[in-house]
């Protein structure tokens, strides 16, 4: 993995994995929608994943999210 995920990125990844939409995450966790959109691009790159589903798998497998 290139870089560790920030705490905010971990929250976003976990929430997306739980089925929350970007707008729901923004509202529930008070994270700007633009930041969530950018995190959806950055997270797979940081984890060397093919996409968000693969990123969630990698993060879970490596203990970055539970």
SVG drawing of the C-alpha trace seen along z (x, -y; Angstrom):
<svg xmlns="http://www.w3.org/2000/svg" viewBox="-28 -21 32 31">
<polyline fill="none" stroke="black" stroke-width="0.4" points="0.0,0.0 1.3,-3.4 -0.1,-5.5 -2.2,-5.0 -5.8,-6.2 -6.7,-9.2 -9.3,-8.7 -11.8,-10.6 -11.1,-8.2 -11.6,-5.2 -15.0,-6.6 -16.0,-7.2 -14.9,-3.8 -16.6,-2.0 -19.8,-4.0 -19.9,-3.3 -19.4,0.4 -22.4,0.2 -24.5,-1.1 -24.6,-4.8 -24.7,-7.3 -22.3,-10.1 -25.0,-12.6 -25.9,-10.5 -22.3,-10.3 -21.9,-14.1 -24.9,-14.7 -24.2,-12.0 -20.5,-12.7 -20.4,-16.4 -17.9,-15.8 -18.2,-18.1 -19.6,-16.3 -16.6,-17.4 -14.2,-15.7 -16.2,-12.5 -16.1,-12.6 -12.4,-13.1 -11.8,-10.4 -13.7,-8.0 -11.0,-8.7 -8.0,-8.7 -8.8,-5.6 -8.4,-3.0 -5.2,-4.7 -3.7,-4.7 -4.6,-1.0 -3.5,0.1 -7.1,1.3 -9.0,1.6 -12.1,-0.2 -14.0,-1.0 -15.2,2.6 -11.6,3.9 -10.4,1.1 -12.9,2.1 -11.7,5.7 -8.1,4.7 -8.8,2.3 -10.8,4.9 -8.2,7.6 -5.4,5.4 -7.3,4.3 -7.7,0.7 -11.5,0.9 -13.6,3.3"/>
</svg>
